[in-house]
Amino acid sequence: MWKCRTNQEACFETRISKSADMRILTGIACLLLFASCDLKQRLRDKPRPLSVPAAAIRDRHSGLWIEATPDSLRTYFPEGKLASEGPMRLGMREGAWKTFSPEGVVISEGRFLNDFRDGVWEYKDDQGQVYLTMTYASHPKRDLIALLTHDYGNENGPYKRYYPDGKLEEEGRFHAGYFDGPITRYHPNGRVLLRGQYQQDLMTGRWTYYYTDGKLLREETYTAGQLDGELRAFYPDGRLYMEAAYKAGAIVRGPRIALR
């Protein structure tokens, strides 16, 4: 036997129907808005340069054109010049890679192994002058950074930084992405500016600083990145200028200034 709906049931069904209609209309409005924004973005995008292969896809985030095949990857600047190139294996960077400046100068080159940099890499300025050499190895890695990106966190071994004229500015070591081991920095005239030691990015042991003529400027001691022990500074003629003592980063004596 058919049962007639009550006014309450009819009103309830009407509310459900209106609610469903609103959801549909809202969804249509969102789709139209997205399509409108996408169209505006496409209208703002520059056309594909003639030098960019037809198979390349524009990355909206970086602005680069990306041409990917199972065996290689090339990226192009928005204007069409080559930005990077290298071989791929199983979706990972493998073998010799190069990156370029917008002017076409090689600004970094080295090798990848399983998508991580490996061996010695050279980094250059826009004139092609080497300003940094860095040593990499697959293991060990700085875990957190390696999880976020494959481009950093596996620096292992010596590095060297150079002045624009090619003279050595600094040399030291990394381990698992940390500054770790001795570090030496040089004045532009080639004399030592500082000598020290790192342990997992933290200054440790005795650090010394020098004037451009090689005379001692300052000496200090660190433990786990904090001043810990005697600190002395000297005049250019070698006489004591200031001394103080620290414990776990806090000063416990001095400073005492020696007047000329």
C-alpha positions in Angstrom: 0.0 0.0 0.0 1.4 3.4 -1.0 1.9 5.8 1.8 1.6 9.6 1.3 4.6 11.7 2.3 4.1 14.1 5.2 4.9 17.8 4.8 7.9 17.3 7.0 9.3 14.6 4.7 8.7 16.7 1.6 10.5 19.7 3.2 13.4 17.4 4.2 13.8 16.0 0.6 13.6 19.6 -0.8 16.4 20.7 1.5 18.6 17.7 0.4 17.9 18.5 -3.3 18.8 22.2 -2.8 22.0 21.2 -1.0 23.0 18.8 -3.8 22.3 21.5 -6.3 24.5 24.0 -4.4 27.4 21.5 -4.3 27.1 20.9 -8.1 27.0 24.7 -8.8 29.9 25.3 -6.5 31.9 22.6 -8.2 31.1 24.0 -11.6 32.1 27.5 -10.5 35.5 26.2 -9.2 36.2 24.4 -12.5 35.4 27.6 -14.4 37.6 29.7 -12.1 40.5 27.2 -12.5 40.0 27.1 -16.3 40.0 30.9 -16.4 43.2 31.2 -14.3 44.9 28.5 -16.4 43.9 30.4 -19.6 45.2 33.7 -18.2 48.5 32.0 -17.3 48.8 30.5 -20.7 48.2 33.9 -22.3 51.0 35.4 -20.1 53.5 32.6 -21.0 55.9 33.3 -23.7 55.7 31.2 -26.8 58.0 28.2 -27.2 61.4 29.4 -28.5 62.5 27.9 -31.9 65.6 26.4 -30.2 63.4 24.4 -27.7 62.4 20.9 -29.0 58.7 20.3 -29.6 58.8 17.5 -27.0 59.9 19.8 -24.2 57.3 20.7 -21.5 57.3 24.0 -19.7 57.7 23.8 -15.9 55.5 26.5 -14.5 57.3 26.6 -11.1 60.9 27.1 -12.5 60.0 28.6 -15.9 62.3 26.1 -17.5 61.5 23.9 -20.5 62.2 20.2 -19.8 63.0 17.6 -22.4 63.0 14.2 -20.9 63.8 10.8 -22.5 64.5 7.5 -20.9 68.2 8.1 -21.5 68.7 11.8 -21.0 67.4 15.0 -19.6 67.8 18.6 -20.9 66.5 21.8 -19.5 66.2 25.1 -21.3 65.9 28.7 -20.1 62.7 30.5 -20.9 64.5 32.3 -23.8 65.5 28.9 -25.2 69.2 28.5 -24.3 70.4 25.2 -22.8 70.4 25.3 -18.9 71.5 21.7 -18.1 72.1 18.4 -19.7 73.1 14.9 -18.7 72.2 11.2 -19.0 69.5 9.4 -17.1 69.1 5.8 -16.0 65.9 4.4 -14.5 64.6 7.9 -13.9 67.8 9.0 -12.0 70.7 11.3 -13.0 73.7 9.1 -13.9 77.1 10.0 -15.5 78.5 13.3 -16.6 76.3 16.4 -16.2 76.7 20.1 -16.9 74.8 23.3 -16.1 75.0 26.5 -18.0 74.6 30.2 -17.5 72.0 32.1 -19.6 75.0 33.2 -21.7 76.0 29.6 -22.5 79.0 29.4 -20.1 79.5 26.1 -18.2 79.0 27.0 -14.5 79.1 23.5 -13.0 80.2 20.0 -14.1 80.7 16.7 -12.6 79.2 13.2 -12.3 76.1 11.7 -10.8 75.7 8.2 -9.3 72.1 7.1 -8.5 70.9 10.7 -8.7 73.5 12.0 -6.2 76.6 13.9 -7.0 79.8 11.8 -7.0 83.5 12.6 -7.1 84.9 16.1 -7.6 82.6 18.8 -9.0 83.7 22.2 -10.3 81.6 25.3 -9.9 82.4 28.4 -12.1 81.2 32.0 -12.3 79.6 33.5 -15.4 83.1 34.0 -16.9 83.9 30.3 -16.6 86.4 30.9 -13.8 86.4 28.1 -11.2 85.5 29.5 -7.7 84.8 26.1 -5.9 85.7 22.5 -6.1 83.7 20.1 -4.0 84.1 16.3 -3.3 81.0 14.1 -3.1 80.3 10.5 -2.3 77.1 8.5 -2.2 77.6 7.7 1.5 77.4 8.8 4.2 74.7 11.4 3.9 73.2 14.1 6.1 69.9 12.2 6.6 67.4 15.1 6.9 68.8 17.1 3.9 69.2 13.9 1.8 65.5 13.1 2.4 64.5 16.6 1.2 66.8 16.8 -1.8 69.4 14.8 -3.7 71.4 17.9 -4.5 72.9 18.4 -1.1 73.8 16.5 2.1 76.4 14.1 0.6 79.5 16.3 0.5 82.3 14.1 1.6 86.0 15.0 1.3 88.1 18.1 0.6 86.8 21.3 -0.9 88.6 24.4 -2.2 87.3 27.9 -2.8 89.1 30.4 -5.0 89.4 34.2 -5.4 88.3 35.7 -8.7 91.9 35.8 -9.8 92.2 32.1 -9.3 94.3 32.2 -6.1 93.3 29.8 -3.3 90.9 31.5 -0.7 89.9 28.6 1.5 90.3 24.8 1.9 88.8 22.3 4.2 86.8 19.1 4.5 83.2 17.8 4.7 81.9 14.6 6.1 78.2 13.6 5.5 77.3 17.1 4.5 78.9 18.7 7.6 82.0 20.9 7.8 84.3 18.4 9.5 88.0 18.6 9.9 90.7 21.3 9.5 90.0 24.5 7.7 92.5 27.1 6.4 91.6 30.5 4.9 94.1 32.7 3.0 94.5 36.4 2.4 94.6 37.5 -1.2 98.4 37.7 -1.0 98.5 34.0 -0.2 99.4 34.2 3.5 97.3 32.3 6.0 94.3 34.3 7.4 92.9 31.7 9.8 93.4 28.1 10.8 90.8 26.0 12.7 88.9 22.8 13.1 85.2 21.8 12.7 83.3 18.9 14.1 79.9 18.5 12.4 79.6 22.2 11.6 80.8 23.3 15.1 84.0 25.0 15.8 86.3 23.0 18.0 89.9 23.2 19.4 92.3 26.0 18.8 91.6 28.7 16.2 94.2 31.2 15.1 93.9 34.4 12.9 96.7 36.2 11.2 97.5 39.7 9.8 98.3 40.0 6.1 102.1 39.8 6.9 101.6 36.5 8.7 101.9 37.7 12.3 99.4 36.3 14.9 96.3 38.5 15.3 94.1 36.4 17.6 93.9 32.9 19.1 91.0 31.3 20.8 89.7 27.8 21.8 86.3 26.2 21.2 84.3 23.2 22.5 81.2 22.2 20.6 80.9 25.5 18.9 81.4 27.7 22.0 84.3 29.7 23.3 86.0 27.6 26.0 89.4 28.6 27.3 91.8 31.4 26.7 91.3 34.1 24.1 94.2 36.5 23.2 94.5 39.2 20.6 97.7 40.9 19.6 98.9 44.2 18.1 100.6 44.0 14.7 104.0 44.3 16.4 103.3 41.1 18.4 102.5 42.7 21.7 99.5 41.5 23.7 96.4 43.7 23.1 93.6 41.8 25.0 93.1 38.6 26.9 90.0 36.9 28.4 88.9 33.4 29.5 85.6 31.6 28.6 83.8 28.5 29.9 81.1 27.0 27.7 80.6 30.2 25.9 80.4 32.5 29.0 83.2 34.8 29.9 84.8 34.0 33.3 87.7 36.3 33.3 88.5 39.7 31.7 88.6 41.0 29.1 91.8 42.7 30.1 93.1 45.4 27.6 96.8 46.0 27.4 97.3 49.7 26.6 100.1 50.7 24.2 
